[in-house]
Amino acid sequence: MPDYAALSARITALTEGETDEVALMATLACELHHADDRFDWTGFYRVTAPETLKIGPYQGGHGCLVIPFSRGVCGAAARSGEVQLVADVDAFPGHIACASSTRSELVIPVTGKDGRLIGVLDIDSNQPNAFTETDAEALQEILHHVFRES
């Protein structure tokens, strides 16, 4: 598990003063991806149209290009506004297999300063049951600080 306090401090230093959402996403995807060996795909899907997510900055192999809110773990997070902590993606109804190696997934809704949904952070692992509530809470705090308080 990463040292989330140190990771948060590093991300804060790197993103201080930046307001461009795509630049922030790119920096976060890179820093998060390299912070933990469990993170095999780390990136953002952006809200680009009603009920539609499109691939944003990421690290790892190819991701899905478009995900409707009605499908998959990312869609469920966007639709519900709730964190999706999935221990076994094969057991998730409607899971979209962007990579056949993915075994577990953590998806966190990302909101901007005005409270609008700007996208989701998606972290995939090739290990089953790779993520914990601690991961979800720490990452939510980092996202809140970067996208709502910056």
C-alpha positions in Angstrom: 0.0 0.0 0.0 1.4 3.4 -0.8 2.3 6.0 1.7 -0.8 8.1 1.0 0.4 11.1 3.1 3.6 11.3 1.1 1.8 10.7 -2.2 -0.8 13.4 -1.4 2.0 15.9 -0.5 3.8 15.1 -3.8 0.6 15.5 -5.8 -0.2 18.8 -4.0 3.3 20.2 -4.9 3.0 19.1 -8.5 -0.5 20.5 -9.1 -0.4 23.7 -7.1 -2.0 26.5 -9.0 -3.1 24.3 -11.9 -6.7 24.6 -12.9 -6.8 22.7 -16.2 -8.7 19.5 -15.5 -6.9 17.4 -18.2 -3.5 18.5 -16.9 -4.5 17.6 -13.4 -5.8 14.2 -14.5 -2.6 13.5 -16.4 -0.4 14.3 -13.4 -2.6 12.2 -11.1 -2.7 9.2 -13.4 1.1 9.2 -13.6 1.8 9.7 -9.9 -0.9 7.2 -8.8 0.1 4.5 -11.3 3.7 4.5 -10.2 2.8 4.6 -6.5 1.7 1.0 -6.1 2.4 -2.3 -7.9 -1.2 -3.3 -7.6 -2.2 -0.5 -10.0 -2.0 -2.1 -13.4 -4.2 0.5 -15.2 -4.7 3.9 -13.7 -6.6 6.7 -15.4 -9.6 8.9 -15.9 -12.8 8.7 -17.9 -14.2 12.1 -18.6 -17.8 13.2 -18.9 -18.0 14.5 -22.5 -21.7 14.3 -23.2 -24.8 13.4 -21.3 -24.5 9.9 -19.8 -21.2 9.4 -21.6 -17.6 8.8 -20.4 -14.7 9.0 -22.8 -11.1 8.0 -22.1 -8.9 10.6 -20.5 -5.3 10.6 -19.4 -4.1 7.2 -18.2 -1.2 4.9 -17.6 -1.1 1.3 -18.6 -2.4 -0.6 -21.6 -5.2 0.5 -23.9 -8.5 1.4 -22.2 -12.0 1.5 -23.6 -12.7 4.6 -25.6 -16.3 5.2 -24.6 -18.3 4.0 -21.7 -22.0 4.8 -21.3 -23.2 5.5 -17.7 -25.4 2.5 -18.1 -22.6 0.0 -18.4 -19.7 -1.3 -16.4 -18.0 -0.3 -13.1 -17.1 3.1 -14.4 -20.7 3.7 -15.6 -22.0 2.6 -12.2 -19.7 5.1 -10.4 -20.7 7.9 -12.7 -24.4 7.0 -12.6 -24.6 6.6 -8.8 -22.0 9.1 -7.7 -20.7 6.4 -5.4 -17.3 4.7 -5.1 -17.2 1.2 -6.7 -14.9 -1.2 -4.9 -15.0 -4.4 -6.9 -13.1 -7.4 -5.6 -13.9 -9.6 -8.6 -14.8 -8.0 -11.8 -16.2 -11.2 -13.3 -18.9 -11.1 -10.6 -19.9 -7.5 -11.4 -23.1 -7.4 -13.6 -22.4 -5.7 -16.9 -18.6 -5.4 -16.3 -16.8 -4.2 -19.5 -13.6 -6.1 -20.0 -11.3 -3.4 -21.5 -8.4 -5.7 -20.5 -8.9 -9.4 -20.0 -6.2 -9.4 -17.3 -8.2 -7.2 -15.0 -9.4 -9.0 -11.8 -10.4 -6.2 -9.5 -11.3 -2.5 -9.8 -11.6 0.7 -7.9 -13.6 3.5 -9.4 -14.1 6.9 -7.8 -16.4 9.7 -9.1 -14.5 13.0 -9.6 -16.4 16.3 -9.1 -15.2 19.8 -9.8 -15.4 22.9 -7.7 -19.0 23.5 -8.7 -20.0 20.0 -7.6 -20.5 18.7 -11.2 -19.3 15.3 -12.2 -16.2 15.7 -14.4 -15.4 12.0 -14.6 -14.2 9.0 -12.7 -10.8 7.7 -11.6 -10.5 4.1 -12.6 -7.8 1.8 -11.2 -7.6 -1.8 -12.4 -5.5 -4.6 -10.9 -4.5 -7.9 -12.3 -4.9 -9.3 -8.7 -8.2 -10.3 -7.3 -9.4 -8.3 -4.3 -6.6 -5.8 -4.6 -8.2 -2.7 -3.1 -9.4 -1.8 0.3 -11.6 0.9 1.9 -8.4 2.6 3.0 -7.3 2.9 -0.6 -10.7 4.3 -1.6 -10.8 6.9 1.3 -7.2 8.1 0.7 -7.8 8.5 -3.0 -11.1 10.3 -2.5 -9.3 12.8 -0.2 -6.6 13.4 -2.8 -9.1 13.9 -5.6 -11.2 16.2 -3.4 -8.1 18.3 -2.7 -6.9 18.5 -6.3 -10.3 19.1 -8.1 -12.4 20.9 -5.5 -9.9 22.9 -3.4 -7.2 23.9 -5.9 
